[in-house]
Amino acid sequence: LPGGQSIGKKIMKYAAVKQDGSSLEGDYATSATRNVTLFIPLLDLILVLIDKPRLGDDLAKTKVVNK
């Protein structure tokens, strides 16, 4: 979504960005790579619970930051 923010990220004032801090806006390939792991939610849930980055963030070389 615009600015790398889903509705939840917008409410919590977070944004997904590339590792170098640049915006994901307009970078559909990176966004798609980041979100492909949403089809296996149990794995992402486990990683989040043990305080590790989501698999999608690792694959797409992105991170979520406080905006």
Contact map, one row per residue, 1 for C-alpha under 8 A:
1111110000000000000000001000000000000000000000000000000000000000000
1111100000000000000000001000000000000000000000000000000000000000000
1111100000000010000000111000000000000000000000000000000000000000000
1111110000000011100000111000000000000000000000000000000000000000000
1111111111000111000000000000000000000000000000000000000000000000000
1001111111000010000000000000000000000000000000000000000000000000000
0000111111100000000000000000000000000000000000000000000000000000000
0000111111110000000000000000000000000000000000000000000000000000000
0000111111111110000000000000000000000000000000000000000000000000000
0000111111111110000000000000000000000000000000000000000000000000000
0000001111111100000000000000000000000000000000000000000000000000000
0000000111111100000000000000000000000000000000000000000000000000000
0000000011111110000000000000000000000000000000000000000000000000011
0000100011111111000000000000000000000000000000000000000000000001111
0011110011001111100000000000000000000000000000000000000000000001111
0001100000000111110000110000000000000000000000000000000000000111100
0001000000000011111111110000000000000000000000000000000000000111100
0000000000000001111111110000000000000000000000000000000000001110000
0000000000000000111111000000000000000000000000000000000000001110000
0000000000000000111111000000000000000000000000000000000000000000000
0000000000000000111111100000000000000000000000000000000000000000000
0000000000000000111111110000000000000000000000000000000000000000000
0011000000000001110011111000000000000000000000000000000000000000000
0011000000000001110001111111011000000000000000000000000000000000000
1111000000000000000000111111000000000000000000000000000000000000000
0000000000000000000000011111000000000000000000000000000000000000000
0000000000000000000000011111111000000000000000000000000000000000000
0000000000000000000000011111111100000000000000000000000000000000000
0000000000000000000000000011111110000000000000000000000000000000000
0000000000000000000000010011111111000000000000000000000000010000000
0000000000000000000000010011111111100000000000000000000000010000000
0000000000000000000000000001111111110000000000000000000000000000000
0000000000000000000000000000111111111000000000000000000100110000000
0000000000000000000000000000011111111000000000000000001111110100000
0000000000000000000000000000001111111100000000000000000100000000000
0000000000000000000000000000000111111110000000000000000100000000000
0000000000000000000000000000000011111111100100000000001100000000000
0000000000000000000000000000000000111111100100000000000100000000000
0000000000000000000000000000000000011111100000000000000000000000000
0000000000000000000000000000000000001111111100000000000000000000000
0000000000000000000000000000000000001111111110000000000000000000000
0000000000000000000000000000000000000001111111000000000000000000000
0000000000000000000000000000000000000001111111100000001000000000000
0000000000000000000000000000000000001101111111110000011000000000000
0000000000000000000000000000000000000000111111111000000000000000000
0000000000000000000000000000000000000000011111111100000000000000000
0000000000000000000000000000000000000000001111111111111000000000000
0000000000000000000000000000000000000000000111111111110000000000000
0000000000000000000000000000000000000000000011111111000000000000000
0000000000000000000000000000000000000000000001111111000000000000000
0000000000000000000000000000000000000000000000111111100000000000000
0000000000000000000000000000000000000000000000111111110000000000000
0000000000000000000000000000000000000000000000110011111011000010000
0000000000000000000000000000000000000000000100110001111111000000000
0000000000000000000000000000000001001000001100100000111111100000000
0000000000000000000000000000000011111100000000000000011111110000000
0000000000000000000000000000000001000000000000000000111111111110000
0000000000000000000000000000000001000000000000000000111111111100000
0000000000000000000000000000000011000000000000000000001111111100000
0000000000000000000000000000011011000000000000000000000111111100000
0000000000000000011000000000000000000000000000000000000011111110000
0000000000000001111000000000000001000000000000000000000011111111000
0000000000000001111000000000000000000000000000000000100010001111100
0000000000000111100000000000000000000000000000000000000000000111110
0000000000000111100000000000000000000000000000000000000000000011111
0000000000001110000000000000000000000000000000000000000000000001111
0000000000001110000000000000000000000000000000000000000000000000111
